[in-house]
Amino acid sequence: MILRLLITVIGLGILIPSQGLSQIGMNQWRIHFSAFKPQGITKTDDNIYMACSNGIVRYDLEDNSVNQLTVTNSISDLGITSISSNESVVAVGYFNGNLDIIEGNEVTNVPWIQTAEISGDKTIHNFYFDGQNIYVATGIGLILFDNEKKEIKDTYYPYEDPVILDVTIFNDTLYVATKQGIYFAPKDRPFLNDKSQWEKREDLPFTVVNKEFSDIEVFANRLFFAYDDEAFNADTLYYIQDDVVHKYDSQLTVTALHADEDRLILTLFSSIRAFDSNFEIIETIFDYPDITPSPVGAIFYENDYWIADQNGGMVQARNSWQASSIFSNTPAADGSYRMDIQYGKVLIAGGGLTQNVQNVYSRNGVYLFEDEEWTNFNYKTDENIDFDPAFDFVSVAVNQSNTEEYAYGSFSKDGLKVVKENGAVVEIYNSSNSLIEDFGLNMAITDMKYDDDGNLWFINQGVFPLKVITPDGQMKEYSLGAASNNKFPYRLLIDDEGNKWVAVTNVGLVAFNENGTLDDPSDDQWRTLSAAEGFGNLPSVFVKGLAQDADGEIWIGTEEGLVILYSRNNLYDGGFGEYDASPILLEVDSEVERLLGETYVTAIAIDGGNRKWVGTNSSGVFCFSEDGTEEIYRFTTENSPLVSNNVYDIKVDQLSGEVYFATQDGLVSFRSDATLADNDFTTVSVFPNPVRPDFSGPITINGLGYESDVKVTDISGNLIFETVSNGGTVIWDGKTLQGDRVQSGVYLVWSGITSGKGKNVAKILFIN
């Protein structure tokens, strides 16, 4: 079936921001993509572009600024697989066939490959620019795109169901590197959509003639192409000169091949070789200061090599001794699993588990985000983490009493590590030096929390699934009843009464309280909430999400729905039905339904306005009002920058209102309009202030008391706007009650809590 799509593209007029991403405004998103998973690098006359899986790093050659381009501000999609350019145009390809064209500060989306009714893998692998035409190498053929008319002109099929990995033009002949060898045809030959019009290079060695070739490039009247062998260091670089095939080397691991200015750049597993027109090596970059090279692509500009590197991000190198990372301020990887946030410090476990709690063998490590800076802990950056067995870090905790202390644990033999001042690991606990239990081949340390006294509580699969490390390093262990022995503990919550809530797979939810005596088991209490009515009334014994709200209610998410334990009064001594959880019942079209029905709930978080953020395994994220009866937000991959509808964890930065969503495909955040309240009004702030003529976003007032009455007046006392805060935050669009933008001048923000004496008056200057 021939793909002929002569349709005008959509998406014109999306402008790239001129400033890099930093702290975001109200109701804005950001994608925390990794610069250590680059897909390629290219340049125009003005910029260097490095493509990563979920975003693009753009370096301005004139002012040396760095911008991040994501679906929140410019490009159209996630899952970037390729990038290429000429002097002024950049083409960006995605795994689903989507295509973006960047010209200056404007992005045009071309969705027609993605939406074409053609089966097969539509991944865009590479591009070749030929005047206004761009040849697009994809998993469903070679596509010819007219960039001037912004339309697809034709699709070429060198063989049946072709997978095209790269394309070039050599002596007016199209050459393509494919999964099944090297094919060619005269560029201007008609009917190239007919496979009979193409030929295969049969003069290659018989062992590779029908095999996969990943890269193809023209340089100095030679055609170079790389054979891609599955074995490590077994790739081969060939070239054709005077129509004769030559072999350069057969013990390589080729990651990219690029002809740039007066040199051919061969990117290998751990080095870069540059050749002159005589095919002599003129530069080999085999090292960077303080970084081990792991390049995936390189270009050349004004005496420097610009490298997309898995260890250094965007690297600028003159040679092996003069090299530096231009941009690497990102998490080490896109995947994320669990999080903790305390006073603006965000700690993320980058590992993961399958739905049936098996290893995914991720070595992403742990990421720390604070003051807009990322610090990564993994086998490449931290001597305390070994490549083996340090995989699947799945739990993290920050000490709210001292945020310089934090901890992380794994589902492997690596155990649990405690970090204190200056980022140094001070304690490493495992089954050989502590009470941590092995289960099978691994130590399953699946969740952890600090209490207000600085004790680190964690759950560990074994006979004693609940354990604690005191501030002086002592470890204690506790039973949660025979039913929980050796079962998988999944989530841990510590409430404001000191109860430890442990979600135990296939058991339910166990509440435990040591009553403040860590060494005296005689006063310990525990209670198991099961799925049986009268004994917990959970929708399922597979509990996945837990949170305590501002009213002391325990919100419980399971594989089959959501319930709330409204009272803890009879938790340990109550009789039949006195500790049952209850669903939220809603009337819909004269029918009574449970909130979220039997939706698989994966995570729950409470923001400063006591609103409930609920993550699911396939339906994205919901934000509900305080009592759960009103839907405030609903985010999915279809209507927002959320990178996956399967959300592993949600945490809220209560100081800024930024809500973080952890998924296997990436970490994203959304700044909501609710923050933690301050009933003393000691930290009231207004942003922006002054409000200038070009500002059209919401004005944010933070640091208010919980559910404060807020009024905005002019200096004469005339009421302009009024509302009630979400926790400690109010947003205002700068308009009067009649919907008109206020005039230039000073306006007063009067705020006070509804019960109590806290109050404040702030000023806002408008300049129109």
C-alpha positions in Angstrom: 0.0 0.0 0.0 1.5 3.3 -1.1 1.5 6.1 1.4 0.5 9.3 -0.4 -0.5 12.1 1.9 -0.8 15.4 0.2 -2.4 17.1 3.2 -1.4 20.4 4.7 0.2 20.0 8.1 -1.3 21.2 11.3 0.4 22.8 14.3 1.8 26.0 12.7 2.8 28.8 14.9 4.0 27.0 18.0 6.9 29.2 19.2 9.9 28.1 21.2 10.5 30.0 24.4 13.5 32.2 24.5 14.4 31.3 28.1 15.4 28.0 29.6 13.1 26.2 32.0 13.4 26.8 35.7 10.8 27.2 38.4 7.4 27.2 36.7 4.4 29.4 36.9 1.0 28.5 38.2 -0.9 25.8 36.3 2.2 25.1 34.1 3.9 21.8 33.5 7.5 20.7 33.1 9.1 17.4 32.0 12.2 16.4 33.9 13.8 14.6 31.0 17.2 13.0 31.1 20.1 14.4 29.1 21.9 11.1 29.7 19.6 9.2 27.2 20.5 11.2 24.0 19.3 10.1 20.6 21.5 12.3 18.5 23.0 15.8 18.0 22.9 18.2 15.1 23.4 21.9 14.3 22.1 24.8 12.4 23.8 28.2 11.7 22.7 29.4 15.1 22.2 26.5 17.5 23.4 23.1 18.6 20.5 20.6 19.2 20.8 17.5 21.3 17.8 15.2 21.1 16.9 13.1 24.2 14.0 10.6 24.5 11.6 13.1 26.1 13.1 16.5 25.1 15.7 18.5 23.3 18.6 20.6 24.6 19.2 23.7 22.5 22.5 25.6 22.9 22.6 29.1 21.4 25.9 29.6 19.6 25.6 33.4 19.9 24.7 34.0 23.6 25.7 30.6 25.0 22.3 30.1 26.6 20.7 26.6 27.0 17.0 25.9 26.5 15.0 22.8 27.0 12.3 22.1 24.4 9.5 19.7 25.5 5.9 19.1 24.9 5.1 21.7 27.5 6.6 24.6 25.5 7.3 23.7 21.8 7.7 20.2 20.4 4.7 17.9 19.9 5.5 14.5 21.4 7.6 12.2 23.6 9.8 9.3 22.5 12.3 11.1 20.2 14.3 8.7 18.1 16.1 10.9 15.6 17.2 14.4 14.8 19.0 16.0 11.8 19.3 19.4 10.2 20.6 21.6 7.4 21.7 25.2 7.9 18.3 26.5 9.1 15.9 23.6 9.4 15.8 20.8 12.1 13.8 17.6 11.7 12.8 15.7 14.8 11.4 12.1 14.5 9.6 10.0 17.1 9.0 6.3 17.7 5.4 6.5 16.7 6.1 8.2 13.3 5.3 11.7 14.5 7.5 14.4 12.9 8.4 18.0 13.9 10.1 20.6 11.8 11.9 23.4 13.7 12.7 26.6 11.7 14.0 29.4 13.9 11.7 29.7 16.8 8.7 28.1 15.1 7.8 24.4 15.3 5.5 22.7 12.7 4.1 19.4 13.5 3.6 16.8 10.7 1.4 14.0 12.1 0.6 12.2 8.9 3.1 9.3 9.1 1.8 8.7 12.7 -1.9 8.8 11.7 -1.6 6.9 8.4 -3.7 3.7 8.3 -0.7 1.5 7.7 0.4 -1.3 10.0 3.9 -1.7 11.1 6.6 0.0 13.2 6.5 3.7 12.2 9.7 4.7 14.1 11.6 7.5 12.3 15.2 6.4 12.3 17.0 9.2 10.3 16.8 12.0 7.7 18.6 13.2 4.7 18.2 16.8 3.4 18.2 17.4 -0.3 17.2 21.1 -1.0 13.6 21.6 0.0 13.1 17.8 0.2 13.7 15.7 3.3 14.1 11.9 3.0 12.7 10.3 6.1 14.0 6.8 7.0 11.2 4.9 8.8 10.1 1.4 9.8 7.5 1.5 7.0 9.6 2.7 4.1 11.5 5.7 2.8 9.2 8.8 2.9 9.8 11.9 0.7 8.7 15.1 2.5 8.5 18.5 0.8 9.4 21.0 3.5 8.4 24.0 1.4 4.9 22.8 0.8 4.8 21.0 4.1 3.5 17.8 2.5 4.4 14.2 2.0 5.1 13.5 -1.7 5.6 9.8 -1.8 6.8 6.6 0.0 9.4 4.3 -1.5 9.7 0.6 -0.9 13.1 -0.9 -1.8 11.8 -4.4 -0.8 8.8 -6.0 0.8 7.8 -4.4 4.1 11.1 -2.4 4.3 12.7 -1.1 7.5 14.9 1.8 6.5 17.5 2.8 9.1 19.4 5.5 7.2 19.5 7.2 3.8 21.9 9.3 1.7 22.5 10.4 -1.9 25.8 9.3 -3.6 26.4 10.2 -7.3 22.7 11.1 -7.9 21.7 7.7 -6.5 19.6 7.0 -3.4 21.2 4.6 -1.0 19.4 3.2 2.0 20.8 1.2 5.0 18.1 -1.4 5.9 17.5 -4.4 8.1 18.2 -6.6 5.0 21.2 -5.0 3.4 22.1 -2.0 1.3 19.7 -1.0 -1.5 20.0 1.7 -4.1 18.2 3.4 -7.0 18.8 6.5 -9.2 17.4 9.4 -7.4 15.2 10.6 -10.3 14.0 7.2 -11.5 10.2 7.2 -11.6 8.0 4.8 -9.6 10.4 4.2 -6.8 7.4 3.1 -4.7 7.8 -0.1 -6.8 10.4 -2.4 -5.3 11.3 -3.7 -8.7 12.9 -0.3 -9.4 15.5 -0.8 -6.6 18.7 -3.0 -6.5 20.7 -4.5 -3.7 24.5 -4.3 -3.3 25.3 -7.9 -3.8 29.1 -7.4 -3.9 29.3 -7.2 -0.1 30.8 -10.1 1.8 28.3 -13.0 1.7 28.1 -13.0 5.5 26.6 -9.5 5.7 24.9 -8.9 2.3 21.5 -9.6 3.8 22.1 -8.3 7.3 21.4 -5.0 9.1 23.3 -1.8 8.3 22.6 1.0 10.7 24.4 4.1 9.2 25.2 5.3 5.8 27.1 8.5 4.8 28.9 10.2 1.9 32.3 11.7 2.4 35.2 12.6 0.1 33.8 10.7 -2.9 33.3 7.6 -0.8 30.1 5.9 0.4 30.5 4.7 4.0 28.2 2.3 5.7 28.2 0.4 9.0 27.2 -3.2 9.5 25.4 -3.6 12.8 26.3 -6.9 14.5 24.4 -8.0 17.6 27.7 -9.0 19.4 29.7 -6.3 21.2 32.6 -4.9 19.3 31.8 -6.8 16.1 30.4 -4.0 13.9 32.2 -3.4 10.6 32.7 -0.1 8.7 32.8 -0.5 4.9 33.1 2.1 2.2 32.7 2.1 -1.6 35.3 3.9 -3.7 35.3 3.8 -7.5 32.5 1.3 -7.2 34.7 -1.2 -5.2 33.7 -2.3 -1.7 36.5 -1.9 1.0 36.5 -2.9 4.7 37.9 -0.4 7.1 37.6 -2.3 10.5 35.6 -5.1 11.8 36.1 -4.8 15.5 34.0 -1.8 16.3 30.8 -0.8 18.1 29.4 1.9 15.9 26.9 4.3 17.4 26.9 7.0 14.7 28.5 8.1 11.4 28.5 11.7 10.3 30.2 13.7 7.6 30.8 17.3 8.9 32.7 20.1 7.1 36.1 18.7 6.2 35.9 15.5 8.3 34.1 12.2 8.8 33.2 11.6 12.4 32.9 7.9 13.5 31.2 7.6 16.9 32.1 4.4 18.7 31.1 2.8 22.1 33.6 4.8 24.1 35.4 7.1 21.7 35.2 9.3 18.6 37.5 9.2 15.5 37.7 12.0 13.0 39.1 11.3 9.5 40.3 13.8 6.9 39.5 13.5 3.1 42.3 11.1 2.7 40.7 8.8 5.3 43.5 9.5 7.7 42.7 9.9 11.5 43.1 13.5 12.5 41.6 13.3 16.0 40.7 10.6 18.5 38.7 11.6 21.6 39.0 8.7 24.1 38.6 10.5 27.4 37.1 13.6 29.1 38.3 15.1 32.3 36.3 13.5 35.2 33.9 11.8 32.8 34.2 8.4 31.0 33.0 8.9 27.4 29.9 7.0 26.2 29.0 9.0 23.0 26.0 8.3 20.8 26.7 11.0 18.2 29.0 13.9 17.4 29.3 16.9 15.1 32.0 19.5 14.5 31.8 23.3 14.8 34.6 25.9 14.9 37.4 23.6 16.1 35.3 21.8 18.7 33.4 18.5 18.7 29.9 18.6 20.1 29.0 15.3 21.5 25.8 13.7 22.7 27.0 11.5 25.5 25.3 9.1 27.9 27.6 10.1 30.8 28.1 13.8 30.1 25.0 15.0 28.4 25.9 17.7 25.9 29.7 17.8 25.8 32.0 20.3 24.0 35.5 18.8 23.4 38.6 20.2 21.6 40.4 16.9 22.3 40.6 14.3 25.1 42.2 16.8 27.5 40.0 19.8 26.7 36.4 18.8 27.2 33.5 19.9 29.4 29.8 19.2 29.9 27.7 22.0 28.5 24.4 20.6 29.9 23.8 17.7 32.2 21.6 19.2 34.9 18.9 16.5 34.6 18.0 13.2 36.3 20.2 10.3 35.2 17.4 8.5 33.5 13.7 9.1 32.5 12.3 6.2 34.5 11.0 6.9 38.1 9.2 4.8 40.6 8.9 6.3 44.2 9.5 9.8 45.6 9.7 11.8 48.8 9.6 15.6 49.1 10.4 17.5 52.2 10.8 21.3 52.3 11.6 21.6 48.6 14.0 18.6 48.5 12.8 16.0 46.0 14.3 12.5 46.2 13.4 10.0 43.5 14.0 6.2 43.2 14.7 5.4 39.6 14.3 1.7 39.7 11.1 -0.3 39.3 9.1 -3.4 39.7 6.7 -5.2 37.4 3.0 -5.4 38.3 3.5 -8.8 39.8 6.4 -7.3 41.9 9.3 -8.8 39.9 12.6 -7.0 39.1 13.0 -4.8 36.0 16.8 -4.7 36.7 17.0 -0.9 36.3 20.4 0.6 37.3 19.1 4.2 37.1 19.9 4.7 40.8 18.4 7.7 42.8 18.0 11.3 41.7 18.0 14.3 44.0 16.4 17.7 42.9 16.9 20.8 45.0 17.2 24.5 44.2 16.8 23.6 40.5 19.9 21.3 40.6 20.0 17.6 40.0 22.4 15.2 41.8 22.5 11.5 40.7 23.5 8.5 42.7 24.2 5.4 40.7 27.1 3.0 39.9 28.7 5.6 37.6 28.7 8.5 40.1 28.9 6.9 43.6 31.5 4.5 44.8 29.1 3.1 47.3 26.9 1.8 44.5 28.2 -1.2 42.5 27.0 -2.1 39.1 26.1 -5.5 40.4 24.0 -6.0 42.5 22.8 -2.4 42.8 19.7 -2.5 40.7 16.0 -1.4 41.2 16.2 1.3 43.9 12.5 1.5 44.8 12.2 3.4 48.0 13.4 6.8 49.3 12.9 9.0 52.3 14.0 12.5 53.4 14.2 13.3 57.1 11.8 16.2 57.7 13.6 17.2 60.8 16.9 17.4 59.0 16.7 17.4 55.2 20.5 16.9 55.0 19.7 13.3 55.9 18.0 11.0 53.5 17.9 7.3 52.7 17.2 4.9 49.8 16.7 1.2 49.5 16.6 -1.4 46.8 14.9 -4.6 45.6 18.3 -6.3 45.2 21.2 -7.4 47.4 22.4 -3.8 47.7 20.3 -3.1 50.8 19.7 0.3 52.4 21.9 3.4 52.5 21.6 6.4 54.8 23.1 9.7 53.5 23.9 12.6 55.8 25.6 16.0 55.5 27.5 16.8 52.3 25.9 14.0 50.4 28.1 11.3 52.1 26.8 7.8 52.7 27.4 7.2 56.4 25.6 3.9 56.9 25.0 0.9 54.7 22.7 -1.8 56.0 22.2 -5.3 54.5 21.3 -8.8 55.6 24.8 -9.5 56.7 25.2 -6.6 59.1 21.7 -5.8 60.3 18.2 -7.2 60.9 17.3 -6.8 57.2 16.0 -10.1 55.9 16.7 -11.7 52.5 13.8 -13.1 50.6 14.9 -15.3 47.8 17.9 -13.7 46.1 17.1 -10.2 47.1 16.4 -7.8 50.0 13.1 -6.3 49.3 13.1 -2.8 50.9 10.0 -1.4 49.3 9.1 1.8 51.2 10.4 3.9 54.0 9.5 7.0 56.0 11.1 9.1 58.7 8.9 10.0 61.8 9.1 13.3 63.7 11.7 11.9 66.0 14.1 11.1 63.2 13.5 7.4 63.3 13.7 5.8 59.9 10.9 3.2 59.4 11.0 0.8 56.5 9.3 -2.3 55.2 11.2 -5.4 54.3 9.8 -8.7 53.1 10.3 -11.4 55.7 9.1 -12.6 59.1 9.4 -9.1 60.6 8.2 -6.9 57.7 8.3 -3.6 59.7 11.7 -2.3 60.9 13.1 1.0 62.3 16.6 2.6 62.5 17.0 5.0 65.3 19.0 8.2 65.0 21.9 6.5 66.8 21.9 3.7 64.3 20.1 0.9 66.2 17.7 -1.3 64.3 14.5 -2.8 65.7 12.0 -5.2 64.0 8.3 -5.9 64.4 5.9 -8.5 63.5 2.6 -7.6 61.8 0.9 -10.9 62.5 1.3 -14.4 61.1 -0.7 -13.5 58.0 1.9 -10.9 56.9 4.9 -13.2 57.4 7.0 -13.4 54.2 4.3 -11.6 52.2 5.2 -8.6 50.1 4.9 -5.3 51.9 4.2 -2.6 49.3 3.4 0.8 50.9 4.2 2.5 54.2 2.4 5.5 55.7 3.0 7.1 59.1 0.1 9.2 60.3 -0.1 12.0 62.8 -0.9 9.7 65.7 2.2 7.5 65.1 0.4 4.7 63.5 2.4 2.8 60.8 0.2 1.7 58.0 1.6 -1.1 55.9 0.0 -2.3 52.7 0.7 -6.1 52.5 0.1 -7.7 49.2 -2.8 -10.3 49.3 -3.4 -9.5 53.0 -4.7 -6.0 53.0 -3.7 -3.1 55.2 -2.0 -3.5 58.6 -2.0 -0.7 61.2 0.7 -0.9 63.8 1.7 1.3 66.8 4.5 0.7 69.2 3.1 3.4 71.5 6.4 5.3 71.7 8.3 2.4 73.2 10.6 1.0 70.5 12.1 -1.6 72.9 9.0 -2.8 74.7 6.8 -5.1 72.6 4.2 -5.6 75.4 2.3 -2.4 74.5 2.5 -2.9 70.7 -0.8 -2.8 68.9 -1.7 -4.0 65.4 -4.9 -4.5 63.3 -5.4 -5.9 59.9 -8.0 -4.4 57.6 -9.1 -7.0 55.0 -11.6 -7.1 52.2 -14.2 -8.7 54.4 -17.1 -6.5 55.4 -16.9 -5.9 59.2 -13.1 -6.5 59.1 -11.9 -3.5 57.1 -14.2 -3.6 54.0 -11.4 -2.9 51.5 -12.3 -3.3 47.8 -9.3 -5.5 47.5 -6.5 -7.0 49.6 -4.0 -5.5 47.1 -3.5 -2.0 48.5 -1.4 0.3 46.3 -1.9 3.9 47.5 -2.1 5.5 51.0 -2.4 9.0 52.3 -3.7 10.9 55.4 -5.6 14.1 54.7 -5.8 17.3 56.7 -8.9 16.0 58.6 -7.1 12.8 59.8 -8.9 10.5 57.3 -6.9 7.7 55.8 -7.4 7.4 52.0 -6.8 3.9 50.7 -6.3 3.0 47.0 -6.5 -0.6 45.9 -6.4 -2.6 42.6 -10.2 -2.5 42.7 -11.1 1.0 43.9 -10.8 3.7 46.5 -12.1 3.9 50.1 -11.7 6.1 53.1 -11.3 5.2 56.8 -13.0 8.2 58.3 -12.3 7.5 62.0 -9.3 5.8 63.8 -11.1 5.9 67.2 -11.8 2.1 67.2 -8.8 1.1 65.2 -7.3 -1.4 67.6 -10.1 -2.3 70.0 -13.1 -1.9 67.8 -15.5 -4.7 67.1 -17.2 -6.0 64.0 -17.7 -3.1 61.5 -16.2 -0.4 63.7 -13.0 0.0 61.6 -14.5 -0.5 58.2 -13.5 1.8 55.3 -16.1 3.4 53.2 -16.3 4.4 49.5 -17.5 7.8 48.4 -20.9 7.5 46.9 -22.0 9.8 44.1 -25.4 10.1 42.4 -25.0 9.9 38.6 -28.1 10.0 36.4 -30.3 8.9 39.3 -27.9 6.0 40.0 -25.6 5.7 43.0 -22.0 5.0 42.1 -18.7 4.6 43.9 -16.1 7.3 43.2 -13.7 5.8 40.6 -15.6 2.5 40.7 -13.2 -0.4 40.4 -10.4 1.7 39.0 -6.9 0.4 39.8 -5.5 3.1 42.1 -1.7 3.3 42.3 -0.9 6.4 44.4 -2.6 9.1 46.5 -1.3 12.5 47.6 -2.8 15.4 49.5 -2.0 19.0 48.6 -2.1 22.1 50.7 -5.8 22.7 49.9 -6.6 19.2 51.3 -7.4 18.1 47.7 -6.8 14.5 46.7 -4.5 13.6 43.8 -5.1 10.0 42.7 -2.9 8.1 40.3 -4.1 5.0 38.4 -2.4 2.3 36.4 -4.2 3.1 33.1 -6.4 6.2 33.5 -3.9 8.9 34.4 -4.4 11.3 37.3 -7.4 12.7 39.0 -7.5 15.6 41.4 -10.6 15.7 43.7 -12.0 18.3 46.0 -11.5 18.0 49.8 -14.4 15.6 50.2 -13.9 13.8 46.9 -17.2 14.8 45.4 -15.9 17.2 42.8 -13.3 16.6 40.1 -10.8 19.5 39.9 -8.4 18.1 37.3 -8.2 15.1 35.1 -4.8 14.5 33.4 -4.0 11.8 30.8 -1.5 11.5 28.0 -4.2 12.6 25.6 -5.0 16.0 27.3 -1.8 16.9 29.1 2.0 16.5 29.1 1.6 13.5 31.4 4.1 11.0 29.9 2.2 7.8 30.9 -1.3 6.9 32.1 0.3 4.4 34.4 1.4 6.5 37.4 3.6 4.8 40.0 3.7 7.6 42.6 2.5 11.2 43.3 4.1 13.6 45.7 3.4 17.3 46.4 6.0 20.0 47.1 3.9 21.8 49.8 6.0 24.9 49.7 5.5 25.6 45.9 2.4 23.6 45.2 4.2 21.6 42.5 2.8 18.1 42.1 5.3 15.4 40.8 4.2 12.3 38.9 6.5 9.3 38.7 6.1 6.9 35.8 8.3 4.4 34.0 8.5 6.7 31.0 9.5 9.8 32.8 9.1 12.3 35.6 6.7 15.3 35.1 5.3 17.9 37.4 2.5 20.4 37.4 2.3 23.5 39.6 -1.1 23.5 41.2 -2.9 26.4 42.9 -2.6 25.0 46.4 0.3 25.2 48.9 0.7 24.4 52.6 -0.9 27.1 54.8 0.9 29.4 57.2 -1.7 30.6 59.7 0.9 33.1 61.1 1.1 34.8 57.6 4.9 35.1 58.0 5.8 34.2 54.4 3.2 35.9 52.3 4.5 36.6 48.8 3.1 37.8 45.5 4.4 36.8 42.1 4.9 38.6 39.8 5.1 42.0 41.4 5.1 44.4 39.7 2.7 43.1 37.1 4.0 44.4 33.7 2.0 45.0 30.5 3.2 41.8 28.8 2.2 39.5 31.6 -1.0 37.6 31.0 -0.7 34.6 33.4 -2.2 34.2 36.8 -0.9 36.2 39.8 0.0 33.9 42.7 -0.3 34.8 46.3 1.4 32.3 48.6 2.0 32.0 52.4 -1.6 32.5 53.5 -3.4 30.8 56.3 -5.5 27.7 55.6 -8.7 28.6 53.7 -8.2 32.3 54.2 -10.7 34.9 53.0 -8.9 37.0 50.4 -10.0 40.3 49.0 -8.3 42.6 46.5 -9.1 46.3 46.7 -7.9 49.5 45.2 -6.3 52.1 47.5 -9.7 53.6 48.0 -11.1 50.4 49.3 -13.2 49.4 46.3 -13.6 45.6 46.0 -11.9 44.3 42.9 -11.7 40.5 43.6 -12.5 38.0 46.4 -12.0 34.3 47.0 -11.0 31.7 49.5 -7.5 30.2 49.4 -6.6 26.7 48.5 -4.5 25.8 51.5 -2.1 28.8 51.6 -2.4 29.9 47.9 -4.7 32.1 45.8 -4.4 32.8 42.1 -5.9 35.9 40.5 -6.1 36.7 36.8 -5.6 40.4 37.4 -9.2 41.3 36.4 -12.1 42.9 38.2 -15.3 41.2 39.1 -16.7 42.4 35.8 -13.9 40.7 33.9 -11.8 43.8 32.9 -8.0 44.0 33.4 -7.3 46.4 36.3 -5.8 49.8 35.5 -2.3 50.8 36.4 -1.8 51.5 40.1 -1.3 49.9 43.5 -3.8 47.2 44.8 -4.1 45.8 48.3 -4.5 42.1 49.1 -6.4 41.7 52.4 -6.2 38.1 53.8 -7.2 36.5 57.1 -8.1 33.0 58.3 -11.8 32.4 59.0 -11.1 31.1 62.5 -8.3 32.8 64.4 -6.3 36.0 64.4 -3.9 35.6 61.5 -4.1 38.3 58.9 -2.0 40.1 56.3 -2.1 43.0 53.9 0.1 42.8 50.7 0.5 45.2 47.8 0.6 44.6 44.1 1.8 47.2 41.5 0.2 47.0 38.1 1.9 48.7 35.1 -0.2 48.8 31.9 
